[in-house]
Amino acid sequence: MPKTNESKEELASRFTNYSNDQGQFEKAIEAAFGGCVKKHVFLPSGRHVYTVVGSNADEFVEPAKPFCSCESYFYGVMSSKVKLCYHILSYKIAEESGLIEEVRFDDEEYDSFMRLLASDVLHSRELRKGKATGGI
């Protein structure tokens, strides 16, 4: 459930200048409004990791860089074909709208969390590769 008084349409109207790609923009609004942008906080250290629940996997996002673990970032952003992937765009929208969901963990869970996140990302790549080659 969104933590905003704005409707999805009002939220979208505030951020229309963030992307020229309507499909990407709509996915980013859906993710931000749908609670898919997560801040995983590890306590007591306060270490944190951002993820965006994507269509194929949870993607690791580092907004300060900016960086995303998705293929769109690697193939589109790194090659300067696009400015941002929709995961980073959804982070920006959620951050500016107060829609980031915070999930708390103990510091002891950090290593396991990162292994699971990396495994999820790699597994989604294998599935996509299998579908592209007709293997799945």
C-alpha positions in Angstrom: 0.0 0.0 0.0 1.5 3.3 -1.0 2.5 5.8 1.8 1.3 8.8 -0.2 -1.9 10.8 -0.5 -1.2 11.1 -4.3 -2.9 8.9 -6.8 -0.7 7.1 -9.3 -1.8 9.6 -12.0 -0.8 12.6 -9.8 2.5 10.9 -9.0 3.1 10.3 -12.7 2.3 13.9 -13.6 4.9 15.2 -11.1 7.7 13.2 -12.8 6.8 13.3 -16.5 10.1 15.1 -17.3 12.2 12.2 -15.9 12.0 10.0 -19.0 11.2 10.3 -22.7 10.4 6.6 -22.9 6.7 6.2 -22.0 7.0 2.4 -21.5 10.0 2.8 -19.2 8.3 5.7 -17.3 5.1 3.7 -16.8 7.1 0.7 -15.4 9.0 3.0 -13.1 5.8 4.6 -11.8 4.2 1.2 -11.2 7.3 0.0 -9.3 7.5 3.2 -7.1 3.7 3.3 -6.4 3.5 -0.5 -5.9 6.1 -0.6 -3.1 8.8 -2.3 -5.2 11.6 0.0 -4.1 13.2 -1.4 -1.0 15.8 -0.1 1.4 17.2 -3.1 3.3 18.7 -1.8 6.6 21.1 -4.0 8.6 21.2 -3.3 12.3 22.9 -2.2 14.5 25.5 -1.1 11.9 23.0 0.9 9.8 24.5 -0.6 6.5 21.9 -0.5 3.8 21.2 -1.9 0.4 18.6 -0.7 -2.1 16.7 -3.1 -4.4 13.9 -2.8 -6.9 11.6 -5.7 -7.4 11.8 -6.1 -11.2 9.9 -8.1 -13.7 12.5 -10.9 -13.6 14.4 -10.5 -10.4 15.1 -8.2 -7.5 17.8 -5.8 -8.9 20.5 -4.2 -6.8 20.5 -0.4 -7.1 23.2 1.9 -6.0 21.7 5.4 -6.4 24.8 7.3 -5.5 26.8 6.0 -8.5 24.1 5.4 -10.1 24.3 1.7 -10.8 21.8 -1.1 -11.3 22.4 -4.9 -11.7 19.9 -5.2 -14.6 20.7 -6.0 -18.2 19.1 -2.8 -19.3 21.7 -0.8 -17.3 24.6 -2.9 -18.7 23.5 -2.8 -22.3 21.6 0.5 -22.5 23.1 2.9 -19.9 26.7 1.7 -20.2 26.6 2.0 -24.0 24.9 5.5 -23.7 21.8 4.3 -25.6 19.6 5.3 -22.6 20.1 7.6 -19.7 18.6 5.4 -16.9 17.1 2.0 -16.5 13.6 1.9 -15.1 14.9 0.5 -11.7 17.0 3.6 -11.1 14.2 5.8 -12.4 11.7 4.1 -10.0 14.2 4.6 -7.1 14.4 8.3 -7.9 10.6 8.6 -8.0 10.1 6.6 -4.8 12.8 8.5 -3.0 11.4 11.9 -3.9 7.9 10.8 -3.0 8.7 9.0 0.3 7.6 5.6 -1.2 10.7 3.6 -0.3 9.8 0.6 1.7 12.2 -0.1 4.6 13.0 -3.7 5.5 15.1 -4.3 8.6 17.6 -7.2 9.2 20.2 -8.1 11.7 23.8 -7.5 10.7 24.4 -11.2 10.9 22.0 -11.6 7.9 24.0 -9.4 5.6 26.1 -12.0 3.9 23.2 -14.4 3.4 21.1 -11.5 2.0 23.8 -10.5 -0.5 24.3 -14.1 -1.6 20.6 -14.5 -2.2 20.4 -11.3 -4.1 23.3 -12.2 -6.3 21.8 -15.6 -6.9 18.5 -14.1 -7.9 20.1 -11.8 -10.3 22.2 -14.6 -11.9 19.3 -17.0 -12.0 17.2 -14.4 -13.9 20.0 -14.0 -16.5 20.2 -17.7 -17.0 16.4 -17.9 -17.5 16.5 -15.1 -20.0 19.4 -16.6 -21.8 17.6 -20.0 -22.0 14.5 -18.4 -23.4 16.5 -16.4 -26.0 18.2 -19.6 -27.2 15.0 -21.7 -27.0 16.3 -23.8 -24.1 13.4 -23.0 -21.7 
